[in-house]
Amino acid sequence: MGSIPTYCSYRTNSVGALKLSRHMQFQQSSSSGVMFINNEYPSVRSKTQLAKRRATVNGSRPNPIRSRAPILCSTGMPIIFVATEVHPWCKTGGLGDVVGGLPPALAAMGHRVMTIAPRYDQYKDTWDTNVLVEVNVGDSTETVRFFHCYKRGVDRVFVDHPMFLEKVWGKTGSKLYGPTTGTDFRDNQLPFCLLCLAALEAPRVLNLNNSEYFSGPYGENVVFVANDWHTAVLPCYLKSIYKQNGIYENAKVAFCIHNIAYQGRFPRADFELLNLPESFIPSFDFVDGHVRPVVGRKINWMKAGITECDVVLTVSPHYVKELTSAPDKGVELDAVLRAKPLETGIVNGMDVYDWNPATDNYISVKYNATTVAEARALNKEMLQAEVGLPVDSSVPVVVFIGRLEEQKGSDILIEAIPEFVEENV
Protein backbone atom coordinates (compact mmCIF):
# COMPACT_ATOMS: atom_id res chain seq x y z
CA MET A 1 0.00 0.00 0.00
CA GLY A 2 1.54 3.26 -1.08
CA SER A 3 1.70 6.56 0.70
CA ILE A 4 -1.06 9.13 0.45
CA PRO A 5 -0.22 12.69 -0.59
CA THR A 6 -1.13 15.45 1.82
CA TYR A 7 -1.05 19.21 1.85
CA CYS A 8 1.16 19.24 4.93
CA SER A 9 4.80 18.23 5.19
CA TYR A 10 4.43 16.65 8.61
CA ARG A 11 5.29 12.97 8.64
CA THR A 12 6.05 10.43 11.29
CA ASN A 13 9.66 9.34 11.58
CA SER A 14 8.86 5.70 12.36
CA VAL A 15 5.96 3.44 13.14
CA GLY A 16 6.73 3.94 16.82
CA ALA A 17 5.48 7.50 16.53
CA LEU A 18 1.89 6.49 17.22
CA LYS A 19 1.71 3.12 19.00
CA LEU A 20 -1.69 1.56 19.19
CA SER A 21 -3.62 -1.09 21.02
CA ARG A 22 -3.19 -4.78 20.27
CA HIS A 23 -5.69 -5.00 17.44
CA MET A 24 -3.84 -2.40 15.34
CA GLN A 25 -1.41 -3.56 12.67
CA PHE A 26 1.27 -1.39 11.10
CA GLN A 27 2.56 -1.14 7.58
CA GLN A 28 5.49 1.09 6.63
CA SER A 29 4.77 3.09 3.50
CA SER A 30 7.22 3.66 0.70
CA SER A 31 7.73 7.34 1.56
CA SER A 32 8.69 6.80 5.22
CA GLY A 33 5.23 7.84 6.34
CA VAL A 34 2.97 5.54 8.29
CA MET A 35 -0.13 3.71 7.14
CA PHE A 36 -2.45 2.05 9.62
CA ILE A 37 -4.61 -0.95 8.89
CA ASN A 38 -7.46 -1.26 11.33
CA ASN A 39 -9.54 -4.40 11.50
CA GLU A 40 -11.88 -3.18 14.23
CA TYR A 41 -12.98 0.40 13.59
CA PRO A 42 -14.53 2.48 12.22
CA SER A 43 -17.59 0.31 11.76
CA VAL A 44 -19.33 0.06 8.40
CA ARG A 45 -22.56 1.97 8.95
CA SER A 46 -24.08 1.85 5.45
CA LYS A 47 -23.79 0.39 1.97
CA THR A 48 -22.05 3.57 0.89
CA GLN A 49 -19.37 3.15 3.52
CA LEU A 50 -19.03 -0.53 2.60
CA ALA A 51 -18.45 0.45 -1.02
CA LYS A 52 -15.84 2.99 0.05
CA ARG A 53 -14.13 0.39 2.19
CA ARG A 54 -14.03 -2.09 -0.68
CA ALA A 55 -12.68 0.62 -2.96
CA THR A 56 -9.92 1.23 -0.45
CA VAL A 57 -9.00 -2.46 -0.33
CA ASN A 58 -8.88 -2.55 -4.12
CA GLY A 59 -6.42 0.31 -4.21
CA SER A 60 -8.78 3.09 -5.27
CA ARG A 61 -10.32 5.81 -3.20
CA PRO A 62 -13.43 7.97 -3.44
CA ASN A 63 -13.25 11.46 -4.85
CA PRO A 64 -13.62 13.85 -1.89
CA ILE A 65 -15.95 16.77 -2.36
CA ARG A 66 -15.08 19.13 0.48
CA SER A 67 -11.52 18.07 1.23
CA ARG A 68 -8.49 19.73 -0.34
CA ALA A 69 -6.43 16.57 0.10
CA PRO A 70 -7.35 13.01 -0.91
CA ILE A 71 -8.64 10.96 2.00
CA LEU A 72 -8.26 7.21 2.23
CA CYS A 73 -11.45 6.00 3.85
CA SER A 74 -11.86 3.36 6.54
CA THR A 75 -8.20 2.60 7.21
CA GLY A 76 -7.55 5.18 9.91
CA MET A 77 -7.86 5.39 13.64
CA PRO A 78 -9.50 7.98 15.90
CA ILE A 79 -6.83 10.36 17.17
CA ILE A 80 -7.53 13.05 19.78
CA PHE A 81 -5.01 15.88 20.16
CA VAL A 82 -5.31 17.71 23.50
CA ALA A 83 -3.39 20.96 23.85
CA THR A 84 -3.61 24.50 25.20
CA GLU A 85 -2.88 26.00 21.78
CA VAL A 86 -4.11 25.40 18.25
CA HIS A 87 -3.35 27.62 15.27
CA PRO A 88 -4.99 29.81 14.02
CA TRP A 89 -7.34 30.21 16.99
CA CYS A 90 -4.77 30.50 19.80
CA LYS A 91 -0.99 30.33 19.61
CA THR A 92 2.08 31.56 21.46
CA GLY A 93 4.68 29.36 19.73
CA GLY A 94 5.47 26.06 18.06
CA LEU A 95 2.91 24.06 20.05
CA GLY A 96 0.08 25.91 18.35
CA ASP A 97 1.66 25.39 14.93
CA VAL A 98 2.00 21.62 15.43
CA VAL A 99 -1.57 21.16 16.67
CA GLY A 100 -2.77 23.36 13.84
CA GLY A 101 -0.85 21.66 11.02
CA LEU A 102 -0.25 18.02 11.97
CA PRO A 103 -3.91 16.93 12.43
CA PRO A 104 -4.95 17.90 8.87
CA ALA A 105 -2.00 15.88 7.54
CA LEU A 106 -3.15 12.84 9.52
CA ALA A 107 -6.73 13.38 8.36
CA ALA A 108 -5.51 13.40 4.77
CA MET A 109 -3.97 9.98 5.44
CA GLY A 110 -7.39 8.62 6.35
CA HIS A 111 -7.49 9.01 10.12
CA ARG A 112 -10.38 10.53 12.03
CA VAL A 113 -8.81 13.40 13.94
CA MET A 114 -10.05 15.74 16.65
CA THR A 115 -8.25 18.55 18.46
CA ILE A 116 -9.39 19.79 21.86
CA ALA A 117 -8.26 23.17 23.20
CA PRO A 118 -9.61 25.86 25.53
CA ARG A 119 -12.04 28.42 24.18
CA TYR A 120 -10.15 31.58 25.10
CA ASP A 121 -12.22 33.89 22.93
CA GLN A 122 -15.47 34.19 20.98
CA TYR A 123 -14.21 32.31 17.93
CA LYS A 124 -16.61 33.31 15.17
CA ASP A 125 -16.17 30.13 13.14
CA THR A 126 -17.10 27.74 15.98
CA TRP A 127 -20.60 26.73 16.96
CA ASP A 128 -22.17 25.66 20.24
CA THR A 129 -22.84 21.92 20.27
CA ASN A 130 -25.29 22.35 23.17
CA VAL A 131 -23.51 19.45 24.87
CA LEU A 132 -22.69 20.05 28.53
CA VAL A 133 -20.77 17.83 30.95
CA GLU A 134 -19.89 18.15 34.62
CA VAL A 135 -16.37 17.52 35.87
CA ASN A 136 -14.89 17.62 39.37
CA VAL A 137 -12.09 20.18 39.59
CA GLY A 138 -10.49 20.92 42.94
CA ASP A 139 -13.25 21.31 45.50
CA SER A 140 -16.03 22.09 43.04
CA THR A 141 -18.08 20.57 40.25
CA GLU A 142 -17.80 22.59 37.05
CA THR A 143 -20.01 22.53 33.96
CA VAL A 144 -18.27 22.81 30.61
CA ARG A 145 -19.73 23.28 27.16
CA PHE A 146 -18.22 22.22 23.84
CA PHE A 147 -17.92 24.41 20.75
CA HIS A 148 -17.00 22.87 17.40
CA CYS A 149 -16.04 23.49 13.80
CA TYR A 150 -14.93 21.12 11.05
CA LYS A 151 -12.06 22.28 8.85
CA ARG A 152 -9.67 20.46 6.52
CA GLY A 153 -10.91 17.09 7.66
CA VAL A 154 -10.41 17.79 11.39
CA ASP A 155 -12.96 18.21 14.17
CA ARG A 156 -11.84 21.29 16.09
CA VAL A 157 -13.38 21.19 19.57
CA PHE A 158 -13.11 23.99 22.13
CA VAL A 159 -13.82 23.68 25.84
CA ASP A 160 -15.96 26.57 27.02
CA HIS A 161 -15.67 27.66 30.66
CA PRO A 162 -15.08 30.99 32.47
CA MET A 163 -11.65 29.75 33.59
CA PHE A 164 -10.58 30.28 29.98
CA LEU A 165 -13.00 32.81 28.53
CA GLU A 166 -12.51 35.40 31.28
CA LYS A 167 -8.77 35.58 30.60
CA VAL A 168 -8.78 36.34 26.89
CA TRP A 169 -6.77 39.16 25.33
CA GLY A 170 -9.77 41.25 24.40
CA LYS A 171 -11.27 41.40 27.90
CA THR A 172 -8.32 41.37 30.27
CA GLY A 173 -5.23 41.90 28.11
CA SER A 174 -3.88 38.63 29.48
CA LYS A 175 -1.80 36.02 27.71
CA LEU A 176 -2.75 32.34 27.59
CA TYR A 177 -0.70 31.29 30.61
CA GLY A 178 -0.30 34.43 32.67
CA PRO A 179 -0.94 38.18 32.94
CA THR A 180 2.55 38.96 31.60
CA THR A 181 5.27 37.04 29.80
CA GLY A 182 7.11 34.78 32.23
CA THR A 183 4.44 35.07 34.92
CA ASP A 184 1.83 32.33 35.23
CA PHE A 185 -1.67 32.59 36.56
CA ARG A 186 -1.63 31.22 40.09
CA ASP A 187 -4.56 28.90 39.39
CA ASN A 188 -3.17 27.37 36.18
CA GLN A 189 -3.46 23.86 37.58
CA LEU A 190 -7.25 24.02 37.84
CA PRO A 191 -8.01 25.15 34.26
CA PHE A 192 -5.65 22.54 32.84
CA CYS A 193 -7.20 19.82 35.01
CA LEU A 194 -10.57 20.91 33.66
CA LEU A 195 -9.24 20.77 30.08
CA CYS A 196 -8.00 17.19 30.50
CA LEU A 197 -11.21 16.00 32.15
CA ALA A 198 -13.34 17.61 29.44
CA ALA A 199 -11.12 16.11 26.74
CA LEU A 200 -11.73 12.63 28.14
CA GLU A 201 -15.48 13.20 27.87
CA ALA A 202 -15.56 14.68 24.37
CA PRO A 203 -14.99 11.50 22.28
CA ARG A 204 -17.84 9.77 24.11
CA VAL A 205 -20.48 12.52 24.20
CA LEU A 206 -20.03 14.53 21.00
CA ASN A 207 -22.05 13.22 18.07
CA LEU A 208 -20.15 14.75 15.14
CA ASN A 209 -21.37 14.23 11.58
CA ASN A 210 -19.60 16.85 9.46
CA SER A 211 -17.27 14.40 7.72
CA GLU A 212 -18.51 12.48 4.70
CA TYR A 213 -16.39 9.53 5.80
CA PHE A 214 -16.96 9.31 9.57
CA SER A 215 -20.01 9.98 11.72
CA GLY A 216 -21.17 9.68 15.29
CA PRO A 217 -19.10 9.78 18.48
CA TYR A 218 -15.43 8.86 18.30
CA GLY A 219 -16.06 6.25 20.95
CA GLU A 220 -13.64 4.69 23.40
CA ASN A 221 -11.08 2.94 21.15
CA VAL A 222 -9.07 6.10 20.59
CA VAL A 223 -5.52 7.39 20.83
CA PHE A 224 -5.06 10.56 22.87
CA VAL A 225 -2.07 12.76 22.06
CA ALA A 226 -1.35 14.94 25.10
CA ASN A 227 1.00 17.87 24.49
CA ASP A 228 3.42 19.36 27.04
CA TRP A 229 2.90 19.67 30.79
CA HIS A 230 -0.50 21.37 30.58
CA THR A 231 -2.13 18.07 29.55
CA ALA A 232 0.18 15.69 31.42
CA VAL A 233 -2.50 14.67 33.95
CA LEU A 234 -4.70 13.25 31.18
CA PRO A 235 -3.25 9.69 31.37
CA CYS A 236 -3.62 9.82 35.16
CA TYR A 237 -7.33 10.66 34.93
CA LEU A 238 -7.78 8.09 32.17
CA LYS A 239 -6.49 5.35 34.47
CA SER A 240 -8.00 6.47 37.77
CA ILE A 241 -11.49 7.52 36.62
CA TYR A 242 -12.22 5.61 33.43
CA LYS A 243 -10.18 2.44 32.96
CA GLN A 244 -10.80 1.17 36.46
CA ASN A 245 -14.52 1.42 35.69
CA GLY A 246 -14.29 -0.43 32.38
CA ILE A 247 -14.29 2.68 30.16
CA TYR A 248 -11.59 3.41 27.57
CA GLU A 249 -10.11 -0.05 28.19
CA ASN A 250 -8.29 -0.05 24.83
CA ALA A 251 -7.51 3.68 24.70
CA LYS A 252 -3.86 4.74 24.58
CA VAL A 253 -2.05 7.99 25.41
CA ALA A 254 0.94 9.38 23.56
CA PHE A 255 2.64 12.21 25.46
CA CYS A 256 4.46 14.67 23.19
CA ILE A 257 7.20 16.92 24.59
CA HIS A 258 7.56 20.21 22.75
CA ASN A 259 9.60 22.12 25.33
CA ILE A 260 10.88 20.25 28.36
CA ALA A 261 11.99 23.47 30.06
CA TYR A 262 8.38 24.04 31.14
CA GLN A 263 7.35 21.15 33.36
CA GLY A 264 4.57 22.31 35.66
CA ARG A 265 6.39 22.21 39.01
CA PHE A 266 4.15 23.05 41.96
CA PRO A 267 4.31 22.74 45.77
CA ARG A 268 3.88 19.20 47.08
CA ALA A 269 0.68 20.18 48.89
CA ASP A 270 -0.98 21.02 45.55
CA PHE A 271 -1.31 17.33 44.73
CA GLU A 272 -4.60 17.37 46.62
CA LEU A 273 -6.04 19.77 44.03
CA LEU A 274 -5.75 17.10 41.34
CA ASN A 275 -8.24 14.70 42.94
CA LEU A 276 -6.06 11.70 42.16
CA PRO A 277 -5.46 8.59 44.30
CA GLU A 278 -2.33 8.62 46.45
CA SER A 279 -0.95 5.79 44.32
CA PHE A 280 -0.05 8.45 41.73
CA ILE A 281 2.17 10.40 44.13
CA PRO A 282 5.40 8.64 43.02
CA SER A 283 4.70 9.64 39.41
CA PHE A 284 4.52 13.32 40.40
CA ASP A 285 7.16 13.32 43.15
CA PHE A 286 10.12 15.58 42.37
CA VAL A 287 12.90 17.17 44.41
CA ASP A 288 13.79 20.63 43.14
CA GLY A 289 16.59 22.90 44.27
CA HIS A 290 15.07 25.97 42.64
CA VAL A 291 13.18 28.53 44.67
CA ARG A 292 10.16 28.84 42.36
CA PRO A 293 7.64 28.22 43.76
CA VAL A 294 9.43 26.68 46.77
CA VAL A 295 12.68 24.84 47.36
CA GLY A 296 12.43 21.12 48.06
CA ARG A 297 9.91 18.41 47.29
CA LYS A 298 7.34 19.28 44.65
CA ILE A 299 4.98 17.73 42.17
CA ASN A 300 6.02 17.68 38.53
CA TRP A 301 3.26 17.38 35.94
CA MET A 302 5.57 16.53 33.05
CA LYS A 303 7.20 13.74 35.03
CA ALA A 304 3.75 12.27 35.63
CA GLY A 305 2.87 12.52 31.96
CA ILE A 306 6.06 10.71 30.96
CA THR A 307 5.58 8.03 33.60
CA GLU A 308 1.88 7.31 33.08
CA CYS A 309 1.54 7.54 29.28
CA ASP A 310 1.87 4.61 26.87
CA VAL A 311 4.48 6.21 24.61
CA VAL A 312 6.60 9.38 24.76
CA LEU A 313 7.18 11.48 21.66
CA THR A 314 9.18 14.61 20.92
CA VAL A 315 9.03 17.14 18.12
CA SER A 316 12.18 15.93 16.35
CA PRO A 317 14.50 12.88 16.29
CA HIS A 318 17.40 15.07 17.45
CA TYR A 319 15.41 16.19 20.50
CA VAL A 320 15.09 12.54 21.53
CA LYS A 321 18.87 12.22 21.86
CA GLU A 322 19.29 15.66 23.41
CA LEU A 323 16.79 15.13 26.24
CA THR A 324 18.49 11.95 27.45
CA SER A 325 22.09 13.09 26.99
CA ALA A 326 22.57 14.99 30.29
CA PRO A 327 20.65 16.44 33.28
CA ASP A 328 20.85 19.97 31.89
CA LYS A 329 19.58 18.86 28.45
CA GLY A 330 16.70 16.93 29.95
CA VAL A 331 16.17 19.64 32.58
CA GLU A 332 16.50 17.06 35.37
CA LEU A 333 14.09 14.61 33.74
CA ASP A 334 16.71 12.80 31.65
CA ALA A 335 16.75 9.78 33.97
CA VAL A 336 12.94 9.55 33.87
CA LEU A 337 13.04 9.61 30.06
CA ARG A 338 15.73 6.94 29.90
CA ALA A 339 13.63 4.71 32.14
CA LYS A 340 10.50 5.01 29.95
CA PRO A 341 12.22 4.92 27.40
CA LEU A 342 11.76 7.86 25.04
CA GLU A 343 10.54 6.27 21.83
CA THR A 344 10.83 8.55 18.82
CA GLY A 345 10.65 12.07 17.46
CA ILE A 346 8.10 13.28 14.93
CA VAL A 347 9.88 15.20 12.20
CA ASN A 348 9.02 18.87 12.45
CA GLY A 349 7.10 20.05 9.45
CA MET A 350 5.48 23.06 7.87
CA ASP A 351 1.83 23.37 6.99
CA VAL A 352 2.11 24.32 3.33
CA TYR A 353 -1.60 25.04 3.22
CA ASP A 354 -1.16 28.08 5.44
CA TRP A 355 2.44 28.87 4.50
CA ASN A 356 1.89 28.94 0.75
CA PRO A 357 3.66 31.88 -0.99
CA ALA A 358 1.30 31.56 -3.94
CA THR A 359 -1.74 32.40 -1.80
CA ASP A 360 -0.30 34.12 1.29
CA ASN A 361 -2.13 37.38 1.99
CA TYR A 362 0.69 38.65 4.21
CA ILE A 363 3.24 39.07 1.39
CA SER A 364 3.08 41.77 -1.25
CA VAL A 365 4.34 39.60 -4.14
CA LYS A 366 2.94 36.09 -4.63
CA TYR A 367 5.24 33.44 -6.10
CA ASN A 368 5.55 29.73 -6.79
CA ALA A 369 8.11 27.34 -8.26
CA THR A 370 7.37 28.43 -11.83
CA THR A 371 7.65 32.17 -11.21
CA VAL A 372 10.84 31.66 -9.20
CA ALA A 373 12.38 29.66 -12.06
CA GLU A 374 11.41 32.36 -14.54
CA ALA A 375 12.86 35.10 -12.34
CA ARG A 376 16.07 33.11 -11.85
CA ALA A 377 16.47 32.70 -15.62
CA LEU A 378 15.86 36.41 -16.24
CA ASN A 379 18.32 37.45 -13.55
CA LYS A 380 20.93 35.13 -14.97
CA GLU A 381 20.58 36.70 -18.42
CA MET A 382 20.92 40.19 -16.94
CA LEU A 383 24.02 39.21 -14.97
CA GLN A 384 25.58 37.51 -17.98
CA ALA A 385 25.08 40.63 -20.06
CA GLU A 386 26.52 42.83 -17.31
CA VAL A 387 29.80 40.86 -17.09
CA GLY A 388 30.14 40.42 -20.86
CA LEU A 389 29.03 36.80 -21.19
CA PRO A 390 26.87 35.61 -24.09
CA VAL A 391 23.22 35.08 -23.26
CA ASP A 392 22.32 31.42 -22.49
CA SER A 393 25.96 30.72 -21.77
CA SER A 394 26.63 27.48 -19.92
CA VAL A 395 29.26 29.24 -17.82
CA PRO A 396 28.05 29.45 -14.20
CA VAL A 397 27.33 32.90 -12.79
CA VAL A 398 28.65 33.57 -9.31
CA VAL A 399 26.95 36.28 -7.25
CA PHE A 400 28.59 37.98 -4.27
CA ILE A 401 26.52 39.44 -1.44
CA GLY A 402 28.34 41.42 1.23
CA ARG A 403 29.85 44.75 2.22
CA LEU A 404 31.73 46.87 -0.30
CA GLU A 405 35.07 46.42 1.45
CA GLU A 406 34.70 42.67 1.05
CA GLN A 407 34.24 42.72 -2.73
CA LYS A 408 37.90 42.57 -3.67
CA GLY A 409 37.71 38.82 -4.12
CA SER A 410 34.62 39.08 -6.28
CA ASP A 411 36.30 41.67 -8.53
CA ILE A 412 39.11 39.22 -9.16
CA LEU A 413 36.59 36.51 -9.91
CA ILE A 414 34.69 38.71 -12.38
CA GLU A 415 37.93 39.58 -14.15
CA ALA A 416 38.75 35.88 -14.46
CA ILE A 417 35.39 34.88 -15.98
CA PRO A 418 36.10 36.17 -19.54
CA GLU A 419 39.38 34.22 -19.60
CA PHE A 420 37.51 31.11 -18.44
CA VAL A 421 34.90 31.62 -21.16
CA GLU A 422 37.57 32.10 -23.84
CA GLU A 423 39.34 28.89 -22.82
CA ASN A 424 36.33 26.65 -22.28
CA VAL A 425 33.43 27.85 -24.45
Secondary structure, 3 states (H helix, E strand, C coil): CCCCCCCCCCECCCHHHHCCCCCEEEEECCCCCEEEEECCCCCCCCHHHHHHHHHHHCCCCCCCCCCCCCCCCCCCCEEEEECCCECCCECCCHHHHHHHHHHHHHHHCCCEEEEEEECCCCCCCCEEEEEEEEEEECCEEEEEEEEEEEECCEEEEEEECHHHHCCCHHHHCCCCCCCECCECCCCCHHHHHHHHHHHHHHHHHCCECCCCCCCECCCCCCEEEEECHHHCCHHHHHHHHHHHHCCCCCCEEEEEECCCCCCCEEEHHHHHHHCCCHHHHHHHEEEECCCCCCCEEEEEHHHHHHHHCCEEEECCHHHHHHHCCCCCCCCCCHHHHHHCCCCEECECCCCCCCCCCCCCCCCCCCCCHHHHHHHHHHHHHHHHHHCCCCCCCCCCCCCCCCCHHHCHHHHHHHHHHHHHHHHHC
